[in-house]
C-alpha cells in the first residue's frame, strides 16, 4: 500500500508551530487555506489564546467545522473556558450531547441551574454522577451537588451510599467530605469511620455491629495490610470478634495481608496464603499461590495450587504449560504430555515452550485478509483517515487519534483492517497495537500488521557484530516502540529501542563513537547500533543469559540482582514466572515470544525457545505448522 504523498506537509508543521507560539498570521499561510489540516492550524491558534478568544469567533469556528473531530476537540476546551468565565448562556449554546468528561458533565448541570433550566431529569443526572464511584470527583461538581442538596435531592441515604463506595475505594478524604453533609447525629460516627481508614484505632471496638461498621473496619484493615501486613494480621482478631466479621470481611483483610506478603516472597507467604478463605481467592491470588510455591521449589504445592484455579484460568496456555511441567516433575508423564499438547496449540510464550517439551514444530496460523480494490479505495480515500495519518506524521498523536476515531466510526471490521494497513504504510506504527481488536481470534493472526519489520539490514548487521540473535533485537523494538523511531516515554527513553540519553552517551563512549546528543537517538540506525551494543553489555554482565538481560533492560540492574540472588540456578521458565514485578514478568515472556515470531518473519523458521532463552544462537531450528482447526493467538501486545 502506497503512503499518502503531501509535499505541503512540512509547511503545515511550520504553521502549527507558529500558531502555538502566537506568531500565526493567516495571510502569511494563505497557500494552506485549502489544506485538509488547515482547521487544526486554526485550532492551535485558538487554543493558545483561549482565555481571550471572543465568543463569536469561537462559535463561528464550531459552526464551520460542526461534526468534525477538530470542532469536537475545540468544543471541550471551549466549554471548560466558558465555565471558568461563568458564561453559562454561552456554555449551554456550545453544549452538545455526547460531550464526555465528568467535570464537563458537572459544569453542564451548573449551567442549567444558573440559567433556570434545571428541570426534567436534572436531579437524576446529578445523582448518577454522585453515586458513580467512591473516588474523588472534580471540584466542578461541588456547585451542582450543593444545588442538588438544596433541592432535596441529596438525601442521607444517597450520602451514605457514596460513603460506602469511598470506604471500598480506600478514600478517607472523600468519606470526610461526605460526612459534612450528614445529619449532625450521624457525623461523629462517619468521621470516626474515616479516621479508621487512615489508621485503625480501638474506638472501632465499640462501633455498632452493623454491615457498614464491618465494611469500614475490614476495608481499613485491608488497607493497612497493604502497607504493613504484620500489623493488619495482628489486629484482625480483636475487630473480627468485636464486630462479628463474616468470612467475607475476614477474607477482605487476609487477602491483602497475603498478597503484599507474597509479592515480596516474605517468609510467612505460604501460611498467609493458606489463611485466606477460598471464597476470597481471585485469579490474581491464585497466580501468586503458584508463584510462591515455585519460588521455594515446592513443586507438589505449586501443582496443587494450579489445580485449585477456576477452569477458565487453568485452561490458559500459561497454566496448562506449568501444570504440565509440574506434573512431569511429579512423574505423571501422561498428564504432562496431554497438557503440553493443549498449550502447544497457542502461538505465545508458553505455547512455544510446550512445543519444545514435545519436540514438535511451533503453531502459527497467519491470516492475511484480501480486501477488494473498491474497499481499499473507499477506506484510503476517507478524509478523516487521511487527516489522521498526516497528523501522525506531524507527531500530533492526540489530534491523529481524534480523526482516527471519527474514521473508525464509519468502518466495518474489514475496512478497519485496511485502515490499519494504510496507517502502517504511512509510518503510524502504533496502529499495529491500538487499531486492532486483540480479543478477536482472527485479528490476533494478522502477523504482518501486528509485527512490522523495518531496518532489517541494520538489525542483521548489528546482531552479527554483537553476537546476538537479530530476531531478538527486532522483538525488543516491537515491544518498546512498535518500530516508531520518534517514540518517547514519560521517562525520556527515546527512539526504536527506548534508550535513555545517559545510557546512549555511556554506550557511545564505550564504543568510541561520537555522541550526537539525545536527539541522535531518534535516528533509527544510531538507535539500533547503541541499543544492540547495550543488549550485548547486559548479556555479558549476566552470564550470557538473554532472559536476565531482558529483565534488566525493563526493570534495571538493582531488581535484577535481587531476583537472581533470591533464586539462583532456577530453570529459566520458573525464574521468569516468579519475577515479582508483573510488568517485567510479562515483558520478558512477550519479548521472547516476539523473538520467535520475528525469526519466522526474517528466516521462515526459528531457533528453539529453549536455546533462545539460554543465549545459544547456533542450535537447531524449527518449522511452523498451522494445526487443523487451530487459530492460535500470538502473545498479546
N, C-alpha and C positions, 0 to 999 in steps of 0.2 A: 504494500500500500504506500502510495507516494505522500510525503509530507506536504503540508499546505505552504505554498510559497507566498511571501508577503514582503516585498522589498521596502515597504514603508514602516515595517515594524520597529526598527531601531529609532526612527523618528518619533513614533508613538511613545516609546520608552522615555525619550528625552522630554516629551510633553508632560508625561505623568510626573517625572521628577520635578519639572518646573512648576507644575500645579501644586505639588506638595510643599515646595519651597516658597510658595507665594509669588512666583515670578511668571506665572502663566499669563500670556497675552493672546487672546483668541486671534487677533489679526496676524500675529506672527506665525500662527499654526493654521492658517486658512487652508493650506493644502491637505489638512487632515479632516476637514469638516465632514467629508463623506466616508471617512474610515469607520468600519463597524465598531471599533473600540473608542471612538470619539466620546460617546456618553460616559465612559469610565474616566476619561480625562476630565470631563466636566465634574464628575462625581468627586474626583480627587481635589479639585479646586474648591468645591462646595464644602467638602468635609473638613478641609483645613480651616476655613473661616466660619465654621458652623455657628459659633456664638454671635456672629454679626450678620448672618445671611438674612436678608429681608424675606418676609413671609411670601410675598408674591413671586419672588424668584424661585424659592423652594417649591412652591405649589406648581409653578409653570414647568419645572423640571420633572416633577412627579407626573403631571398630566401628559407631558410629551413622551414619557417612557413608560406609561402605565402598563402593568402586567409583565414587564421585563425584569430580569434579575437586578439590573443596575438601579431601577426605581425602588424595588423592594429592599435592597441593601441600604439605599439612602433613606427610605421611609423609616426604618428602625432608628437610625441615627437622628433623624429629624424629629421623630416623636419624643425621643429622650431629651432633645434640646428644648422642645416646646414645653415639656414637663418642668425642666429647670426654669424656664421663663414663666411658668404657671399660666401659659396662654391656652387655657382649656378649650375655648371655642375652636381655635386652630388645631388643637390636638384631635378633637372629635372629627374635624373636617378631614384630617390626614389619615385617620384610623381606617384600617381595612380588616375585616375578619380574616383570620389566618396568620396575623402577625403573632410571632411566638416570643416567649420570654416572660418569666414571672414578674419582673419589675415592670415591664410594659403593660402586662395584664392588670397589675395593681394601679398603674397610672391611668389606664382606661377607666377603671372604676372611679378613681378620684375625679377624672374629667367629667364623667356623667353626674357624679354627686355635685360638683361645683356648678354645673350648668343646669341643674334641675332635671336631669334625665335619668336619675336613679330609680327606675321603676321596673316593673315586669320581673325578670329573673335576676335583678341586681344582687339581692340578698343571697340567692343560691350560688351565684358565681363567686361572690366574696367568701362564702362559707366553704366552697370547694377548694379554694386556694388555702384557706386557713387549715383545713384538715388534710392537705395533700401529703405532708410529711412532718416529722419532728425536727427537721433541720432548721437552722436559722433562715428566715426569709429576708429579702431585700428591704432596706429602710423605706423604699417607695410604698411598701404595703402597710406601713403604720397608719397613714391618714385614712385609707378606706376601712381598715379594721376598726379605727376609732369611730368612724361613721356607722359601721355595721353595729357596733355596740350601742351607739346612741339610738339606733333604730330598733333595738331589742333583738337583734339577730345573732348576737354573740352570747349565748346562754352559758351558765356554768357548766352544763353538760358538754357543750362544744369545747369549752376551755379545757376541761378535764380530758376530753378525747385527744386534743393536741398535746396535752401534758403527758399522757401515756406514750404517745408516739415519740416525744422528746426523750422520755426515760429509756425507751427501747433503742434510741439512736445515741444514747450517752451524751445528751446535750443539757447539762445542768443550767447553763446560762439561759437557754430558751425556757426551761422549766421555771426559773425565777421570773422571767418576763411575763409568762402566762399567769403566774401566781398573783401578780399585782392586780389583775382584773377579777380575781375570785372574790366572793363574799368574805368579809372580814373574818368570820369564824372559821373559814377554810384556809386562809392564807398561811397561818403558822405551820400547819401540817405540810402544806405544799412546799414551803421554804425549807422545812426540815428534810423533806424528801430530796429536794435539790442538793442540799448540803451533803446528804449521804452519797450522792453520785460523785461529788468532789472528793470526799474522804469518809469512808464508813465510820459511824460513831455509835456508841452504846445506847443513845436515846431511842434508836430504832427498835431496841428490845421491848419497848413499851408501846410501840405503834399498834393501832387497831389491826386485828387479824383479818385483813381484807385482801382481795385479789390484787388491789393496787399496791398495798404495802409489800406484798410478796414480790410483785413485779419490780418495784423500785429497789427493794433490798437485794434481790437476785441480780438485777442489772448493775447495781453499784458494786457488788462483789465480783461480778464478771468483769467489769471494767478494771477493778483492782487486780484481777487475775492476769490481765494482760501486762500490767506494769510490775506486779510483784506476786507471782504465783504462790510462793510460800505463805505470804500473809493472807491471801484470799482463802487458801485451803485451811489455814489455822482458824480463821474467823467464821467459816461457813457453819460449823455445827451449832454454835450458840444462836445464830439468827434463824437457822432452819428450825430449831426447837421452839424458839420464842414466837415465830410467825406461822408455824405449821406449813413449811415449804412442801410443795408437791415434788414428785420426781422430776417434772419438767423444770421447776425452779432450781432444784439442786443441779440438774443437768446443765442448765444455763451457766452456772458458775464453774462446775467441774470441766465443762468443755473448754472454757478459756484457760483454766489452770493447766489442763493437759496440753492444749495447743501451744501455749507460749513456753511450756517446758520442753516439749519435744522439738519445737522449731530450732532450739539450740542444742538438742541432744543432751540435755542435762541428766544427771544420774537417776532422778525419780521418774523419768519419762514413762517407762513401761508400767509402773504402778499407777501413775495418774491416768494413763490411757485406759487401764483396766477399770478404774473407778467411775468412768463416765457411763451413765446408763445407755443401754443400746438404743433407746428411742431418741437420744440426743446426738447420736452419730449422724454425720452427713458425709458426702463424698470426700470433702477436704480432710476430715479427721480420719476416715478410713485410709486414705493415702498415707497420712502421717503415721498411722499404726504400722503399716507395712514398712515404711522407710525406717522407723525406729528399730524394728527388729532386724532389718537388713544392716543397719549401721553397727549392730552388735554381732553380725554374722550368725544370728539365731535363725537359721533357715526354717526349722519347723514352725516357729512363731510367725515368721513372715508369711509362710504358706497358709497358715490358719487365718491370718489377717486378710489376705486376699480373698479367701473363701467366705469371709463374713460380709463382703461387699454386696450391694444390690446387683441384680442381673445386668442392668444397663452399664454400670461402671465396670463390672467384672469382665464384660464382653468387649471392652475397648482393647485395641491392639496392645497397648502398654501393659495392661494387666493380664491379658492372655499370654503374652510373652513371659512375664515374670512368674505367673502361675506355672507355666511350663518349665521355666528354669528351676524353680523351687521344687517342683515335682520330680524333676530329673535328679536334683540333689538328694531327694528322699528315696530314690531308687525306683520310682514309678515311671519307667520308660514309656509305657503305652500311653499314659495320660499326657506325658510331656510331648510325645510325638503328635497326638491329636491337637493339643493346644498350639503347638508351634505351627501346625498346618493351618489353623484358623487365623493366627496372627500374620502368617506369611502372605495371605491374600491382600494385605494392605501395603500401599506404597509409601510407608512412612518409616521412621527410625526403627521402631520395634518390629515392624513387618520385615524390614531388611535384615535385622538381627536374627529373626526367626528363620528366615530363608537360609541364612548362613548356618544355623544349627542343623538344618535339614540337608545342607549341601545341595540346595536347589536354586534355580535361577530366581531373579527378583521379579516381582509382579509390577508391571507398568502398563497401563491401558490408555495411551494418549488418544485424545479426541480433538479433531480439528474441523470445526463446522465449515461448510462451504456455502456462504451466503450468495444468493443470486445477485447479479450485477445491478439490478434495479434497486435492491435493498441497500447495497453498498453506496450507490449514488445518492439515494434518499438520505441515508444517515450522514454521509460525509458532506452533504450539501446543507445540513441543518445549520441555521445561522447561529444558534446558541452554542452548538458544539464547536463550530469554527471559532467563535469568540473564546470559548473555553481553552482550546489548545493554544491560541495565540497568547492569552493571558498567562497560561502556564509557562510558555516560552519566555515571557517577560518577568517571570518569577513573582507572579501575583497569585499565590495559591488560594487565598480566600475568595478572591473575585472569580478565579477559574472554577472553583468548586461550586459557586453560586450558579454560574452559567451551565456547568455540567448537570447540576440537579434539575435545572429547568429543562434541558435537553432530554435528560433521562426520563422525565415525567411523560414524555411522548413516545418513548421507545418500548417496543416489545423486548422480551429477553434476548431474542435472536439479534435484534437491532442493537441492543446494549453491547453485545459481544463485538459487533462490528465497530462500535464507538470506542471500545477499549483498544482494539487493534489500531484504530486510527490515532488514538491518543499516544500509544507507544511509538507509532511511526513518526509522531511529532515531538518525541523526546519527553513526553509526560509519563514518566516511568511508574509513578505510584499508582496509576490506574490498574496496574497488574495486580495490586492488592485491593485497593478501595473500590475498583469498578466491577469486581466480580463477587458473586454470591458463593462463598466457600462452604455454605451449608448445602448447596446443590451438588449432587453427586457428579453430574456431567461436568459442571464448571470446574470442579477440582481436577478434572482430567485435561484441562486446557494448558498443557505444559509449555507450549510455545508462547502463550500470553503470560502465564504466571512466572515463567523463568526466562526473562530476556537475557540475551548474551551479547555483549559488546566488548571491544578491545581484546578479542581472544588472542591476537598475535602478541600483545604485550603481556597478557596473562601467561601464555606458554613460555615466553622468554624469561620473565621474572621467576616463574616457577622453577624452570631449569637452573637458573642462576643460583637460586636459594635452596635447591634440592627439596622442593615442595610439590605437592600434587596441584596442578592447575585448577582442577575441579574444586578443590578446597578454597582457593583464592576467589573463584567465581561465586562460591556459596557464601563466603564472608561478605562479598559485595552485595549479593542479593539480600542477605539478612540485614545488613547495615543500612543500605541506601536504595535498594531496588534499582541499582545502576543509574542513579541520578547523580551526575558529577557535581551538582550545585547543592547537594544536601547539606544541611547544617542542623545539629542537635541543640537542645537547650543548654548543654554543657559546652557548646562551641566546638564539638567534633565536626570535622569538615570533610566533604568530598565522598568519593565512592566507598572508601573503607573507613570513613568516620574517624579520622586521625586528629588527635588534639595537637594544636600548634607546637606545644612544648615537646611532645613525642616526635613530631615531624622534624623539628630542629635537631633533637638529640640523635635521631637515626641518620639524618643527613650528615651530621658531623662525624658520626662513626664510620660512615661510608666514604667520607671525603668528598661529598657532593656539595655544590653551592646551595645555600638555603635562600630561597626567594621570598621568605615570609609566609604568613598564614594563607594569603591569597593563592600561593602556588599550589596549595592542596586542592584547589578546585580544578587544576589541570589533571585530566584522567591519567596520563602516563606517569606524572610525578607522584600522584597518589598511590598508584599500583606499585611503583618502584619502592616507595617508602613503606607502604603497608605490608608488602611481601617480605621485605627485609625485617620488619618488626615481628612478623609471624615467625620467621626463622630464629630471631633472637629469643622469642618466647619459647620456641621449641628447645633451643639449646639450654635455656635456663630451667627447663622442666623435663629433663631426661629424654628428650626426643619424642614426647607423647603428645600428639595433637589434641586429645581431649582435655589435657591440662592446659595447653596453650589457648584453646578456645575459651575455656572457663576464665582464664586470666585476662584474655582480651576483653571479655564482657565485664567481669567483676573487679579486676585489678589484682595486684600481686598479694595484698595482705589477706583477703578472704581465701584466695587460692592456697596460700601457705597453710592457713588454718585447716582447710579441708584435707589437704594432703597429709598433714600431721595427724589429724584425727583418725584417718582411715588408710594407713599405709598398706600397700600391697593388695588392696581390694581390686577385684576384676573391674575393668572399665565400665561395663553396663551397670553394675551395682553402685560403683562410685558416682557415676553421673546421676543416678536416680536419688542418691542420698545427699546431693548438694542441697544445702539448706535454703539458698535463695531460689525462689520459683523462677524469676526471670532468667537467671544463669542456667538453672537446670534445663529449662525448655530451650534456651538459646543453644546450648551445646548439642542437644538432640536435633534441633532444627538445622543447624549448620551441617552436621554430619549427614543428615538425610538429604539436604540440598546438594551436598557434595556428590552423592550417588547419582542424583538426577542430572547434575551438570556433567558428570563423567559420561553419562549416556548422551547428552547433547553434544559434547566435544568429540567423543570417540565411538559412540554406538554401543559400548559395553561398559563395565565398571569394575574397579578394584573392589574386593570384598570389604564390607564394612568393618569386619574384624581386623583386617590388615590396616585399613584406613585409620582406625582409632589408635593403632599402635605405631603409626608413622612409617609403615612399610609400603613403599610406592612401587615395588617391582614384583609383587605377589601375583597369584593367579587372578584372572579377570572373569567376570560373569556376564552371561547374556540376560536379556529381559524377555519375559513372556507375559501375555495377557490371558489369564485363565478364563475359560468359558464362563460367561455369566458374572464375571467379577469386574466391577468398575471401581477400582480402589483409589482412595484419596492420597495425594501427597501430603506431607507434613504441612499443617495449616500455617499461613503467614505470607 
